[in-house]
Amino acid sequence: MQSGPVHGPAIASPILLVGQAPGLHEERLGRPFAYTAGKTLFKWLEGATGADEETIRELVYFAAVARCFPGKAKSGDRPPSREEMANCRPHLAAEVRELKPRLVLAVGKIAIAEIFGVRDPKLSEYVGRSFRVRFHDQLVNVIPLPHPSGVSRWPHSSEGKVKLAAALALVTQEFARLL
């Protein structure tokens, strides 16, 4: 499926949010996390920071592992293929080099896998913790978050609720430190 790239506006920020890929609605609306998953994500971030969606969009640089909508799957949007991610990797690397972020919010398993260089990350091993990693030659703090899509049930599980709350407490601390 051919689609155009979707990304946030060019802002200088010490905080980089890396998602999976835009959905069909994000392509139509021309901004990341502009539909259902975005409502959940911004609710999480507002609870952690006290900032509303528009303020968060002004404070955080939004990027994704894949820049274009990959298409639909049987349930939800199709995850980007390895080829699609490889095609977009230079864009993400250039953004990291330019921004030199101090904090990366890795949203979802695909973003976590890309940032940590792992194949199939277990959310329970990443969410709720902060990590210091080298990402595209930049040493950054990373706070992994689950994907806010309604398709993902993990954030609603007992473990997911506890680990998400711990991750958002880390977001609170990092936003206070960086902004």
Residue frames relative to the residue before (quaternion, step in Angstrom):
aa qw qx qy qz dx dy dz
M 1.0000 0.0000 0.0000 0.0000 0.00 0.00 0.00
Q 0.2995 -0.7451 0.5709 0.1709 3.58 -0.89 0.91
S 0.1516 0.7635 -0.6192 0.1031 3.54 -0.96 0.88
G 0.5215 -0.6409 0.4661 0.3163 3.52 -1.26 0.35
P 0.5851 -0.5878 0.4173 0.3715 3.58 -1.18 0.45
V 0.1585 -0.7540 0.6322 0.0818 3.52 -1.23 0.66
H 0.1862 0.7589 -0.6079 0.1408 3.57 -0.88 0.95
G 0.5956 -0.5628 0.4332 0.3752 3.51 -1.29 0.28
P 0.6531 -0.4973 0.3738 0.4317 3.57 -1.26 0.13
A 0.5560 -0.5970 0.4651 0.3436 3.54 -1.24 0.50
I 0.1697 0.7659 -0.6000 0.1567 3.55 -0.41 1.26
A 0.4174 -0.6545 0.5579 0.2934 3.57 -1.14 0.57
S 0.1685 0.7890 -0.5677 0.1639 3.56 -0.60 1.12
P 0.4243 -0.6828 0.5229 0.2836 3.57 -1.10 0.61
I 0.6920 0.4334 -0.2537 0.5185 3.59 1.33 -0.12
L 0.0854 -0.7791 0.6211 -0.0047 3.54 -0.83 1.13
L 0.1435 -0.7590 0.6298 0.0815 3.56 -0.86 0.98
V 0.0982 -0.7927 0.6010 0.0257 3.58 -0.77 1.06
G 0.1199 -0.7934 0.5962 0.0285 3.54 -0.69 1.17
Q 0.7055 -0.4571 0.3530 0.4107 3.54 -1.37 -0.22
A 0.6845 -0.3458 0.3198 0.5564 3.55 0.52 -1.25
P 0.5542 -0.5979 0.4345 0.3829 3.59 -1.10 0.45
G 0.3946 -0.6795 0.5638 0.2543 3.52 -1.27 0.50
L 0.7449 -0.3946 0.2963 0.4489 3.54 -1.32 0.03
H 0.6806 0.4852 -0.2897 0.4663 3.59 0.93 -0.88
E 0.6208 0.5379 -0.3433 0.4554 3.59 1.04 -0.73
E 0.6257 0.5220 -0.3431 0.4672 3.57 0.99 -0.75
R 0.6760 0.4943 -0.2902 0.4631 3.57 0.89 -0.96
L 0.7445 0.4081 -0.2144 0.4829 3.59 0.95 -0.90
G 0.4097 -0.7762 0.4114 0.2460 3.58 1.31 -0.18
R 0.7375 0.3162 -0.2656 0.5343 3.60 1.09 0.61
P 0.5583 -0.6365 0.4160 0.3318 3.57 -1.05 0.72
F 0.8460 0.1227 -0.1181 0.5053 3.53 -1.23 0.63
A 0.3110 0.7884 -0.4668 0.2525 3.55 0.92 0.97
Y 0.7378 0.3840 -0.2286 0.5058 3.59 1.20 -0.08
T 0.8664 -0.1087 0.0446 0.4854 3.61 -1.08 -0.63
A 0.6773 0.4694 -0.3037 0.4782 3.62 0.78 -0.95
G 0.6251 0.5491 -0.3311 0.4452 3.58 1.06 -0.71
K 0.6110 0.5483 -0.3571 0.4456 3.58 0.98 -0.77
T 0.6728 0.4819 -0.2873 0.4822 3.56 0.96 -0.90
L 0.6547 0.5183 -0.3190 0.4483 3.59 0.86 -0.92
F 0.7061 0.4535 -0.2799 0.4663 3.59 0.81 -0.94
K 0.5798 0.5460 -0.3761 0.4736 3.59 1.15 -0.49
W 0.6375 0.5143 -0.3208 0.4755 3.60 0.96 -0.87
L 0.7202 0.4600 -0.2605 0.4493 3.57 0.77 -1.07
E 0.6184 0.5255 -0.3531 0.4655 3.59 1.05 -0.64
G 0.6398 0.5220 -0.3204 0.4643 3.58 1.00 -0.77
A 0.7004 0.4699 -0.2592 0.4706 3.57 1.07 -0.77
T 0.8122 0.2957 -0.1177 0.4890 3.58 0.98 -0.80
G 0.4181 -0.6956 0.4776 0.3364 3.57 1.15 -0.55
A 0.5998 0.5698 -0.3483 0.4408 3.59 1.29 -0.10
D 0.4259 -0.6971 0.5129 0.2639 3.58 -1.00 0.79
E 0.7611 -0.4030 0.2559 0.4392 3.57 -1.32 0.19
E 0.6959 0.4763 -0.2998 0.4460 3.60 0.72 -0.96
T 0.6401 0.5091 -0.3290 0.4721 3.59 1.01 -0.74
I 0.6427 0.5090 -0.3276 0.4695 3.58 0.95 -0.83
R 0.6468 0.5121 -0.3233 0.4635 3.60 0.97 -0.79
E 0.6589 0.4896 -0.3061 0.4821 3.61 1.15 -0.52
L 0.7284 0.4471 -0.2246 0.4681 3.59 1.19 -0.56
V 0.7626 0.3364 -0.1495 0.5318 3.57 1.17 -0.63
Y 0.3409 -0.7060 0.5832 0.2125 3.57 -1.02 0.85
F 0.2046 -0.7996 0.5585 0.0828 3.60 -0.70 1.10
A 0.0710 0.7683 -0.6309 0.0819 3.55 -0.88 1.03
A 0.1982 -0.7749 0.5853 0.1330 3.57 -1.30 0.01
V 0.6176 -0.5374 0.4306 0.3799 3.52 -1.28 0.45
A 0.7610 0.1088 -0.0724 0.6354 3.59 1.09 -0.73
R 0.3949 -0.7775 0.4560 0.1779 3.57 -0.89 0.97
C 0.7498 0.3449 -0.1863 0.5331 3.56 1.19 -0.48
F 0.5968 -0.5635 0.4339 0.3715 3.55 -1.20 0.58
P 0.3294 -0.7924 0.4786 0.1859 3.62 -0.57 1.11
G 0.6242 -0.5215 0.3536 0.4619 3.62 1.21 -0.32
K 0.5914 -0.5852 0.4337 0.3461 3.53 -1.35 0.16
A 0.2180 -0.7182 0.6440 0.1483 3.51 -1.36 0.50
K 0.7366 -0.3830 0.2817 0.4810 3.59 -1.24 -0.07
S 0.7832 0.0781 -0.0441 0.6153 3.57 0.98 -0.83
G 0.8402 0.0517 -0.0788 0.5341 3.56 -0.31 1.25
D 0.7086 -0.4206 0.3441 0.4501 3.52 -1.27 -0.48
R 0.5129 -0.6349 0.4822 0.3183 3.55 -1.13 0.68
P 0.4463 -0.6590 0.5195 0.3108 3.59 -0.92 0.79
P 0.5499 -0.6054 0.4390 0.3720 3.60 -1.05 0.59
S 0.4873 -0.6557 0.4972 0.2921 3.55 -1.14 0.72
R 0.6741 -0.4594 0.3743 0.4409 3.59 -1.29 0.20
E 0.6485 0.5236 -0.3155 0.4536 3.57 1.00 -0.84
E 0.6527 0.5069 -0.3154 0.4663 3.59 0.94 -0.86
M 0.6574 0.4930 -0.3121 0.4768 3.58 0.98 -0.81
A 0.6473 0.5158 -0.3218 0.4599 3.59 0.96 -0.83
N 0.6387 0.5293 -0.3230 0.4556 3.59 1.01 -0.77
C 0.7332 0.4216 -0.2268 0.4829 3.60 1.05 -0.73
R 0.4763 0.7112 -0.4244 0.2954 3.61 1.19 -0.42
P 0.6480 0.5154 -0.3570 0.4324 3.68 0.85 -0.72
H 0.6190 0.5379 -0.3502 0.4527 3.60 1.07 -0.63
L 0.6678 0.4879 -0.2938 0.4793 3.56 0.93 -0.91
A 0.6377 0.5251 -0.3263 0.4594 3.59 0.97 -0.83
A 0.6529 0.5070 -0.3141 0.4669 3.60 0.97 -0.83
E 0.6417 0.5163 -0.3291 0.4619 3.59 1.00 -0.77
V 0.6500 0.5047 -0.3171 0.4714 3.58 0.96 -0.83
R 0.6452 0.5133 -0.3212 0.4659 3.61 0.94 -0.84
E 0.6973 0.4782 -0.2721 0.4594 3.58 0.93 -0.90
L 0.7373 0.4385 -0.2330 0.4580 3.58 0.83 -1.00
K 0.0927 -0.8048 0.5658 0.1536 3.54 1.00 -0.89
P 0.0286 0.8472 -0.5296 0.0304 3.59 0.76 1.03
R 0.3621 -0.7095 0.5605 0.2268 3.53 -1.21 0.53
L 0.7693 0.1730 -0.1030 0.6064 3.56 1.27 -0.47
V 0.0902 -0.7581 0.6441 0.0478 3.55 -1.05 0.87
L 0.1917 -0.7320 0.6440 0.1131 3.55 -0.94 0.98
A 0.1620 -0.7925 0.5855 0.0528 3.57 -0.51 1.24
V 0.0996 -0.8407 0.5321 0.0095 3.58 -0.27 1.27
G 0.8327 0.1306 -0.1444 0.5184 3.56 -0.41 1.27
K 0.6843 -0.5286 0.3374 0.3720 3.51 -1.29 0.53
I 0.6492 0.5208 -0.3381 0.4393 3.60 0.96 -0.74
A 0.6559 0.4810 -0.3068 0.4943 3.59 0.98 -0.80
I 0.6287 0.5227 -0.3356 0.4678 3.60 0.97 -0.80
A 0.6525 0.5148 -0.3147 0.4584 3.60 0.90 -0.91
E 0.6621 0.5115 -0.3036 0.4559 3.60 0.93 -0.88
I 0.7139 0.4660 -0.2656 0.4502 3.57 0.82 -0.96
F 0.7577 0.3712 -0.2031 0.4969 3.58 0.98 -0.82
G 0.4078 -0.7364 0.4593 0.2837 3.60 1.24 -0.16
V 0.5001 0.6223 -0.4411 0.4100 3.57 1.04 0.82
R 0.5777 -0.6330 0.4064 0.3169 3.55 -1.21 0.52
D 0.8187 -0.0281 0.0939 0.5658 3.57 0.54 -1.17
P 0.1129 -0.8408 0.5243 0.0729 3.60 0.31 1.18
K 0.3504 -0.6878 0.5955 0.2226 3.52 -1.14 0.73
L 0.4743 -0.6960 0.4555 0.2883 3.59 -0.62 1.11
S 0.6369 0.5591 -0.3307 0.4152 3.58 0.99 -0.80
E 0.6773 0.4772 -0.2934 0.4770 3.61 1.18 -0.45
Y 0.7513 0.3923 -0.2027 0.4905 3.60 1.20 -0.39
V 0.6985 0.4671 -0.2873 0.4597 3.60 0.80 -0.98
G 0.7466 0.3599 -0.2929 0.4768 3.56 -0.98 0.92
R 0.7113 0.3716 -0.2272 0.5517 3.55 1.33 0.01
S 0.2999 -0.7030 0.6090 0.2119 3.51 -1.33 0.36
F 0.1356 -0.7954 0.5894 0.0392 3.55 -1.02 0.84
R 0.2444 -0.7075 0.6361 0.1872 3.56 -1.25 0.48
V 0.1194 0.8117 -0.5556 0.1351 3.58 -0.43 1.20
R 0.4226 -0.6391 0.5668 0.3029 3.52 -1.33 0.28
F 0.0116 0.7903 -0.6075 0.0791 3.54 -0.64 1.21
H 0.8164 -0.1311 0.0158 0.5622 3.55 -0.50 1.24
D 0.7193 -0.4910 0.2251 0.4370 3.55 0.80 1.18
Q 0.6205 0.4912 -0.3560 0.4970 3.59 1.21 0.39
L 0.3317 -0.7247 0.5680 0.2052 3.58 -0.84 0.96
V 0.0622 0.8211 -0.5554 0.1160 3.58 -0.53 1.21
N 0.4167 -0.6076 0.5959 0.3194 3.51 -1.36 0.32
V 0.1096 -0.7912 0.6006 0.0371 3.57 -0.97 0.88
I 0.0716 -0.7510 0.6553 0.0385 3.52 -1.00 0.94
P 0.2364 -0.7850 0.5589 0.1246 3.58 -0.45 1.20
L 0.0974 -0.7605 0.6409 0.0384 3.53 -1.15 0.80
P 0.5032 -0.6066 0.4889 0.3739 3.61 -1.12 0.44
H 0.5712 -0.5544 0.4477 0.4074 3.56 -1.23 0.25
P 0.4037 -0.7526 0.4695 0.2239 3.60 -0.87 0.90
S 0.3640 0.7506 -0.4786 0.2740 3.60 1.24 0.17
G 0.5466 -0.6124 0.4677 0.3277 3.54 -1.14 0.63
V 0.5657 0.5961 -0.3809 0.4237 3.59 1.23 -0.40
S 0.6701 0.4867 -0.2904 0.4794 3.59 1.08 -0.73
R 0.2014 -0.7998 0.5582 0.0906 3.58 -0.63 1.12
W 0.4737 0.7160 -0.4267 0.2844 3.61 1.20 -0.42
P 0.6774 0.4918 -0.3391 0.4293 3.69 0.79 -0.80
H 0.6760 0.4852 -0.2873 0.4744 3.60 1.24 -0.33
S 0.5182 0.6196 -0.4211 0.4125 3.58 1.29 -0.10
S 0.6716 -0.4810 0.3571 0.4360 3.60 -1.22 0.31
E 0.6836 0.4702 -0.2832 0.4811 3.57 0.83 -0.99
G 0.6541 0.5371 -0.3131 0.4308 3.57 0.91 -0.91
K 0.6404 0.5267 -0.3247 0.4550 3.60 0.96 -0.82
V 0.6722 0.4935 -0.2934 0.4674 3.57 0.91 -0.94
K 0.7082 0.4587 -0.2715 0.4629 3.58 0.83 -0.96
L 0.6174 0.5234 -0.3475 0.4733 3.61 1.04 -0.66
A 0.6401 0.5146 -0.3293 0.4659 3.61 0.94 -0.82
A 0.6474 0.5071 -0.3162 0.4731 3.60 1.00 -0.80
A 0.6468 0.5131 -0.3179 0.4662 3.60 0.98 -0.83
L 0.6827 0.4796 -0.2964 0.4649 3.58 0.91 -0.86
A 0.5843 0.5396 -0.3753 0.4760 3.61 1.14 -0.49
L 0.6322 0.5105 -0.3226 0.4854 3.60 1.07 -0.71
V 0.6134 0.5331 -0.3405 0.4727 3.59 1.05 -0.77
T 0.6169 0.5474 -0.3412 0.4510 3.60 0.95 -0.86
Q 0.6842 0.4896 -0.2826 0.4607 3.59 0.83 -0.99
E 0.6951 0.4843 -0.2848 0.4486 3.58 0.85 -0.95
F 0.6333 0.5108 -0.3408 0.4710 3.62 0.96 -0.77
A 0.6461 0.5136 -0.3228 0.4631 3.61 0.94 -0.84
R 0.6804 0.4931 -0.2868 0.4600 3.59 1.00 -0.78
L 0.7721 0.4080 -0.1920 0.4478 3.57 0.91 -0.93
L 0.7799 0.3440 -0.1825 0.4900 3.62 1.03 -0.64
